[in-house]
Amino acid sequence: MPRTSSAIYSEDYWEGYQAEREEIEQEIARKNQIRKQILRQKKIERVRFLRNILFVCMFCSMSIIIMCGYVNITHERAKLAQLQNELKLQTDINKQLKLEIDGKLTLSEIERIAQQKYSMTYPDFSQVIYVTVPSSEKKNQKVAKEEKSNYNNKVSLIINFIKKIF
């Protein structure tokens, strides 16, 4: 509950008091406006600072992600190079072993292995069958005759088709 006083003031004092009070209220309002502007500027500066910090964090995180990708690529390239070297080495070893096998297996060695391991023998005269192969001239003549007959058949088909149309 507000206090009430019973003192009576003069009109001049009361007007001075009112004027002084208005000045104080204006001063308070002005200070409040200045305080609000300062608070707004601080808020704006804080938002800018946070935005800048966020930008720096995003930039750093993207840089780290990209660097990790490059590290993975480099690691995989190293693995690939190692595997290619191993492949080349294994290919060289394979070629060398094939050469050794080819050098060891002669016709007489193959005959010996076939006779000992697989009990293979040369065929008897009763098991031999002779096949006559026609000479290449006869084959060429047959092919030429077939080509000529194919050509004649095609020409006759075209002529018959034209006759049917007319």
C-alpha positions in Angstrom: 0.0 0.0 0.0 1.4 3.4 -1.0 2.2 6.0 1.7 0.3 9.2 1.8 1.6 12.3 3.3 -0.2 15.1 4.7 2.3 17.9 4.0 1.2 20.7 1.9 3.6 22.0 -0.6 3.7 25.3 -2.4 2.8 25.6 -6.0 6.3 26.6 -7.0 7.9 23.7 -5.2 5.4 21.3 -6.7 6.1 22.6 -10.3 9.8 22.4 -9.7 9.4 18.9 -8.3 7.3 17.9 -11.4 9.9 19.4 -13.8 12.7 17.7 -11.9 10.7 14.5 -11.9 10.1 14.7 -15.7 13.8 15.3 -16.2 14.7 12.3 -14.1 12.1 10.2 -16.0 13.5 11.4 -19.3 17.0 10.6 -18.1 15.9 7.2 -17.0 14.1 6.6 -20.4 17.2 7.8 -22.2 19.5 5.5 -20.2 17.1 2.6 -20.7 17.2 3.2 -24.5 21.0 3.3 -24.4 21.0 0.1 -22.3 18.7 -1.5 -24.8 20.9 -0.4 -27.7 24.0 -1.7 -25.9 22.2 -5.0 -25.2 21.1 -5.3 -28.8 24.7 -4.6 -30.0 26.0 -7.2 -27.5 23.4 -9.7 -28.8 24.3 -8.9 -32.4 28.0 -9.2 -31.6 27.4 -12.5 -29.7 25.4 -13.9 -32.7 28.2 -12.8 -35.1 30.8 -14.4 -32.9 28.8 -17.6 -32.7 28.2 -17.6 -36.5 32.0 -17.1 -37.0 32.8 -19.9 -34.6 30.2 -22.1 -36.3 31.8 -21.3 -39.7 35.3 -22.1 -38.5 34.1 -25.4 -36.9 32.3 -26.4 -40.2 35.4 -25.5 -42.2 37.7 -27.5 -39.9 35.4 -30.5 -39.9 35.0 -30.5 -43.7 38.8 -30.2 -44.0 39.3 -33.1 -41.6 36.8 -35.2 -43.6 38.5 -34.4 -46.9 41.9 -35.2 -45.4 40.6 -38.6 -44.0 39.4 -39.4 -47.5 42.8 -38.6 -49.0 44.5 -40.7 -46.3 42.2 -43.7 -47.2 42.9 -43.2 -50.9 46.7 -43.2 -50.2 46.4 -46.3 -48.1 44.4 -48.1 -50.7 46.9 -47.1 -53.4 49.7 -48.5 -51.3 47.9 -51.7 -50.9 47.2 -51.9 -54.7 50.9 -51.3 -55.4 51.9 -54.0 -53.0 49.4 -56.5 -54.5 50.6 -55.6 -58.0 54.2 -56.3 -57.0 53.1 -59.7 -55.5 51.2 -60.5 -58.7 54.3 -59.7 -60.8 56.4 -61.9 -58.5 53.9 -64.8 -58.7 53.7 -64.4 -62.5 57.5 -64.6 -62.8 57.6 -67.7 -60.5 54.8 -69.3 -62.6 56.7 -68.7 -65.9 59.9 -70.1 -64.3 58.1 -73.2 -63.2 56.5 -73.7 -66.6 59.9 -73.4 -68.2 61.2 -76.1 -65.8 58.3 -78.4 -66.6 58.8 -77.9 -70.4 62.5 -78.6 -70.0 61.9 -81.8 -68.1 59.2 -83.3 -70.3 60.6 -84.5 -73.6 58.8 -86.9 -75.9 60.7 -89.9 -74.6 59.9 -88.8 -71.0 56.2 -88.5 -71.8 56.2 -92.0 -73.5 57.9 -93.5 -70.4 55.3 -91.9 -68.0 52.4 -93.0 -70.2 53.7 -96.6 -70.3 54.5 -96.8 -66.6 51.7 -94.8 -64.9 48.8 -95.4 -67.3 49.8 -98.7 -68.9 49.5 -97.3 -72.4 51.0 -99.2 -75.4 51.3 -98.6 -79.1 48.3 -99.7 -81.1 48.3 -103.1 -83.0 47.8 -103.4 -86.7 44.3 -104.5 -86.1 43.5 -101.3 -84.2 44.8 -99.0 -86.9 42.2 -97.4 -89.2 43.3 -95.3 -92.2 41.3 -92.4 -93.4 41.6 -90.9 -96.8 41.4 -87.1 -97.0 40.5 -85.5 -100.3 43.0 -83.2 -101.8 42.6 -79.4 -101.4 41.9 -79.0 -105.2 38.8 -81.2 -105.0 37.6 -79.3 -102.0 38.1 -76.0 -103.8 36.1 -77.3 -106.8 33.2 -78.4 -104.6 33.1 -75.0 -102.9 33.2 -73.2 -106.2 30.3 -75.3 -107.5 28.3 -74.7 -104.4 28.9 -71.0 -104.6 27.8 -70.9 -108.3 24.7 -72.9 -107.6 23.8 -70.6 -104.7 24.3 -67.6 -106.9 22.1 -69.1 -109.7 19.4 -70.0 -107.1 19.4 -66.4 -105.8 19.1 -65.0 -109.3 16.3 -67.4 -110.2 14.4 -66.5 -107.0 14.7 -62.8 -107.8 13.4 -63.3 -111.4 10.5 -65.4 -110.1 9.6 -62.7 -107.6 9.6 -60.0 -110.3 7.4 -62.3 -112.5 4.9 -62.7 -109.7 4.7 -59.0 -109.2 3.9 -58.3 -112.9 
